[in-house]
Structure formats: C-alpha cells, structure tokens
Amino acid sequence: MTQNTYKGSTKKNNKFKTKKNKKTTPRTKKRGLQGGFKLGEGGFGCVIVPHIPCSKKVLPKSKKYISKIIQSNLKDYREEVKLLNKIKEIDPNNKYLISFEDTCVLNDNDVKNRKSDDDILRVKYNTIGSKISNEKFTILDKEVDDKLKKEDIEDEYCKFDPRLKYFNQIQIEGGKELNKYFKLPVADLNYKLLKNNCRYIFKYLLTGLKLLHKNRIVHRDIKPQNILIDIVNNKLYPRFIDFGLSTDFNEDYEIEDIGHRQGTAKYIPIDIFIAYKIIKLSYNKVNVFTPMGINKLKTEINKMYISKYKDYYQKNKLNKSFLKFKSSTEKDTLVNTKEYINTNDIHNLLIKLLIQYRKGKLLLNHKRHYDGYMYKADVFALGLTFKKFYDALKINDNKIENLIKHMVQPNPDKRYNVNQCLKHISLRATNV
C-alpha cells in the first residue's frame, strides 16, 4: 500500500492521468474527509485513506487509519469478523498481524459527502448496461474501464455498485506493501536498509506466522501484497494483513473444505490443488482410483500447472537447479533445469495423495498441527515471497538461500514447517 503521497489530479476535470504526468503532493496538510486516495484494490474491494469513520467509537488520534471497503454478504462477513476478533486477541498490539480497529456497514452518504474536487473516492459505478448521471460523481462505465487497461493508465477510483452491500473495516495504517519495495533503486537508502536486514525481516515474519499457526489458524493468502513493512526512524515493522481467506482449525473443517478457499494460484503449492481436484472429482461421482479417473485427474492438474504456475515459476527462477542442495564439497556447477516440477513429479504427488484419501488420512494430513499440508502451504507461500525479496534486492547468502529451498519444496512431507524454519541456522543469531 503506497501511503506517503497524495495522488491528486492536477486538473479538476482530468479523469485519466498517466503515471508520468501525476503530480504528487506531500500528505502533510490536514484533510479530514476532504480528499483522500485509493491505496489498493483486490477481490474484496478497495482500500482508502483517510478512513471513513464508523459511529461506534472514537479511535485514538495517535495512530493513522485506513478503510478497507469490503463487498460481502452478511453471513460471510460475520465469519471474517469472528476470525479477526480472534487474531486481535492473540496479537492485540498489531505487532505481527494487522486485524481491525472498528467495522460497520458502509453508508452511501459517507462516500457521497466527501466533497473535495480531487477526491479520488468519487464513485465509479459498475452497473451493467446503463449509465448513471449525477453531478456529484465522476461516473466511469465499462468503455472507460477498457480504455484504462488498454492505455495502461492507473485507475484511482474506488468501484461501488449501489445494488450491493459494502462493509467499512477500519485498520491501522501499516506501511507499504512488500512488493512496492522490490522496485526500489539500488541507491535508495531503504533498499540498503531492507537488504542489510533481510534476516531480521524473515525471522520477524516467520515469528508472526508461528503466532497464527500456534493458535491453529492458517492464513491461506500469503504473498508480497499481503505483507506490509512500515519504516520509522530506520526501524522495520513487517506485518501480515488480509485474513479474509484464513481458516481457523479450532472450528469445524471437513475434507470437502480442502482447497475451497483459494488464494492467489501462484502462491498455492501444487499439492493443495491436487488434493482439491481429488475431492472435487470424487464428489462429482468420478471414481478417482480407476485408470480413467487417474488420467482425468492428471490431465486437469497438468493443464492447471501449465496455465497458472509454470511460466510464473520460470520467471522467478524457481526450478530444480535452485532446489538442489549444495554439499560443502560441491562447487556451484548445477545443470540449468528450468522445470520446478514435471509430469512425473505431479504423478508421484497425485498417487501419494490418492493413497492417503483411500486410507482416510488425507484430511488428517492437511489439518495436523504445524506439520499439516495446509500449515505448510503458508510456509511455501512465504518461502516464495522470500525468494522474490532475495532476488529483487540481489542478496547473496547461501544460508538464507538454503532456508528458502526448504520452504518451497514441492513435496509437502519434505517441506519445512514454521518451527523448523525458525530453528534454521540462517536465523539463529537474529533477534526480533
């Protein structure tokens, strides 16, 4: 989340602004609800600053807040808030996990009454097949959406559909998304600060993940966009956000729930997708233990791997060459193998999970505390995030690289759990 500049337009009626021509103004003047800007957007909705207050309570003025505008039905949102309340109990000071400070149903008038001419929170309606005219709003229709995508223009408007219900979730302002730091120039002081403190950042995040796992909660959507780092007086504060897809294993969790809440495909290890496919086809009356059923599974899994995973892994150099551990006597003369997993690896994983399913052990192996595949899926996603950090900041550290290799192993039985990561030699001398 970019949180230190105000991205206002330079002209009152300038709807479309390229990144080049944007004028940035320091966020120092008091705006209250006069103005503001969109920090980011996801499947849930929009993140904005300054926050839209709820009427429930007055928040301490010593902190800064954002509003996360969530589109959801009431039942699902109640489940999310229930889990967020638990996260708030286990980390009340938001040291590792940013939960929420207050929440309420979003009132249309709260949005409409933001009066600044350059307020980018003017409503963008998504009403299909009609154009809405209202002098208080800048209305953008689908044609404009297409133009924005085609011309690679950043969309600074939050999207609201008046037919849907939105919830306003107020959180502390926790810094920038980790992926924003990946683009820093080498000469930037923050680049050097992050690079020099990579072990601290990794251990801090693993400690936060252990706090979740200790309480039998898995995040299920770990990625650089869901990790914030705040830098205050050269001190680093990394924290996890966005628990909308998280699972609490203290609650009921059945075999059909495996893979049900899917996060970002590239950060979900292939074993979770394979288990999900086994269960889905089985519940669709396919006999997954017959040659025909196994072939159908292999076809769908390979297709998914090629379309969603393969190119991304190759781009990020997650392959067998990287995964190969180097002995102390071995020189760095590895053969360049561009595949992370091949069809044979997928077949072996599939057979392993089918055997577990037939023996009635698949659910147990996913839920087992710390060592369960769902827990290790979080470790995989964090390991892939660490690798992106490692590559982006050009870190050269054999011990850190060794840790990442253990975290992104394609075989979940060989993949480290969070406790093993924290005991790794690369982090032993690091204090958080």
C-alpha angles and dihedrals in degrees: 000000000000103000110162106068136056111230100204125158119257092220128046096233099032102125098170120050126175119220090246096057099043116121114214122208121193112253095237104110120088109255106160101183092336101110130335136162145238114262098187148324138225141161089291095058134258140337116214141177136242093039124243105240123235118218094234101087145349112253122221111269091218091080135058120231141199131201119232107202108208127192108208144127116262096250095053092043092052088054090051093049090048090057093043089054089055091049088050089054094052094044107023094166096051089239095148105358127045109212118161141288101206140348139194142155109285111249114214090224091059087064098038094052095062094107109183114121090225096044104133090201090082106132122270107197120211095196106149119233099005140076120223121211122202125148093220094060141058102228118204120188133196093277089059090048089056091048091052092052094044094050094039092237117160113247107225097177126098114230121233128175110199091212093064134071119242131193125210110220113187117207135170115268100254107182134260128333111262093240090062089064091055088073097055117125115247092246092058113110091223090055090058092043092053094043094049091048100042093120090052092049093047094048092045092054093044089051089053091048090050089053088057094044093045087060091047095252123132120199099212096189107061113155136130091273090059095052120078126197119197117195115203120170090339091307119125125222112184116185141169121241139179111053095174092119097038123127127217109209089196085075128064112295121173133187093260088061092067107112092000094118102049122187126188108336097222091057095048111092115238092243091067091051091048092052090047091052092048091053095042095052092043091053087048088062096258113143097229093188096064122088088249092051093047091049091050090051093048092049094051094043094049091047090052092047093051095045100041110020116021101070092042093052091047091049090052093043094241099154144124091278090059093043095053111104117227118224120219090256096045122098122218096264099125120159111246106247110175097195121094090193131355134207091274091054090050091049092051093048091047093052091046091054094042090055090051090049093050091049092048093245102110096092092045092050090053097046100040108128112262094340097057117114091242090057091046090050086067089050090050092051091048090047091053088049090051090051091054089049091047093051098040093053093041095237117179109196121134094200094052089046089052091054092051091050090056091049097051100043109142092220106075091207090060095041116102122248119224094265092054090050092053091050093051115124092242092066104034096098094042119102124202 
